[in-house]
Every structure is written in C-alpha cells, then in structure tokens.
Amino acid sequence: MLLTPDDVRRKTFTSFTGLFRPDSYDADEVDMFLDEVETSLTVLGLELARLRKELSNG
C-alpha cells in the first residue's frame, strides 16, 4: 500500500529520553518508515514515467 501525504504528516515515533541522547527516536521505527517512504516514491516515480511515456506516444 502506498503512503499518502497524510500518513507522512501524522507519523509518530517512539521517543526516548536518556542521559546522553535526549529526545531521540527508535532507530528501527524510523528506518522501517523510511523504507516505506522509499517504496512509495519509487512506485510513484515509475508510474509518472509510464504516464509521461504514454502521453508522448500520443
């Protein structure tokens, strides 16, 4: 399933407050979300390229 702008806007991560790293986020959660963003952007980029080619072929 592709992410929507609303998905990105509303995404929250678990935060940690520690002695050496105050207000940091769970790196695994952030990495998983970035993987979803990358997948969505790749799919959308491929679809855009396909549509542009379709338009140029008339």
One Martini backbone bead per residue (centre of mass of N, CA, C, O) as a GRO file, in nm:
protein
   58
    1MET     BB    1   0.096   0.037   0.023
    2LEU     BB    2   0.064   0.359  -0.015
    3LEU     BB    3   0.153   0.655   0.077
    4THR     BB    4   0.042   0.942   0.224
    5PRO     BB    5   0.061   1.256   0.325
    6ASP     BB    6  -0.090   1.191   0.591
    7ASP     BB    7   0.095   0.967   0.691
    8VAL     BB    8   0.344   1.148   0.722
    9ARG     BB    9   0.222   1.372   0.903
   10ARG     BB   10   0.119   1.147   1.138
   11LYS     BB   11   0.380   1.039   1.212
   12THR     BB   12   0.512   0.842   1.479
   13PHE     BB   13   0.756   0.806   1.742
   14THR     BB   14   0.946   0.663   1.959
   15SER     BB   15   1.062   0.811   2.254
   16PHE     BB   16   1.370   0.909   2.414
   17THR     BB   17   1.513   0.963   2.740
   18GLY     BB   18   1.851   1.048   2.797
   19LEU     BB   19   2.158   1.129   2.900
   20PHE     BB   20   2.300   1.132   2.592
   21ARG     BB   21   1.994   1.116   2.428
   22PRO     BB   22   1.788   1.342   2.393
   23ASP     BB   23   1.517   1.303   2.211
   24SER     BB   24   1.498   1.020   2.081
   25TYR     BB   25   1.460   0.765   1.838
   26ASP     BB   26   1.357   0.480   1.702
   27ALA     BB   27   1.547   0.349   1.459
   28ASP     BB   28   1.368   0.119   1.348
   29GLU     BB   29   1.117   0.289   1.289
   30VAL     BB   30   1.250   0.489   1.097
   31ASP     BB   31   1.358   0.284   0.890
   32MET     BB   32   1.082   0.162   0.814
   33PHE     BB   33   0.957   0.426   0.713
   34LEU     BB   34   1.171   0.490   0.496
   35ASP     BB   35   1.107   0.238   0.331
   36GLU     BB   36   0.816   0.323   0.263
   37VAL     BB   37   0.887   0.585   0.122
   38GLU     BB   38   1.067   0.466  -0.097
   39THR     BB   39   0.855   0.284  -0.225
   40SER     BB   40   0.648   0.501  -0.296
   41LEU     BB   41   0.838   0.676  -0.474
   42THR     BB   42   0.905   0.458  -0.678
   43VAL     BB   43   0.621   0.397  -0.779
   44LEU     BB   44   0.551   0.690  -0.862
   45GLY     BB   45   0.786   0.727  -1.061
   46LEU     BB   46   0.706   0.498  -1.254
   47GLU     BB   47   0.423   0.606  -1.318
   48LEU     BB   48   0.513   0.875  -1.434
   49ALA     BB   49   0.685   0.761  -1.663
   50ARG     BB   50   0.456   0.605  -1.801
   51LEU     BB   51   0.270   0.850  -1.854
   52ARG     BB   52   0.470   1.016  -2.021
   53LYS     BB   53   0.506   0.807  -2.244
   54GLU     BB   54   0.208   0.790  -2.324
   55LEU     BB   55   0.184   1.090  -2.407
   56SER     BB   56   0.421   1.092  -2.623
   57ASN     BB   57   0.273   0.859  -2.803
   58GLY     BB   58  -0.045   0.945  -2.829
   0.00000   0.00000   0.00000
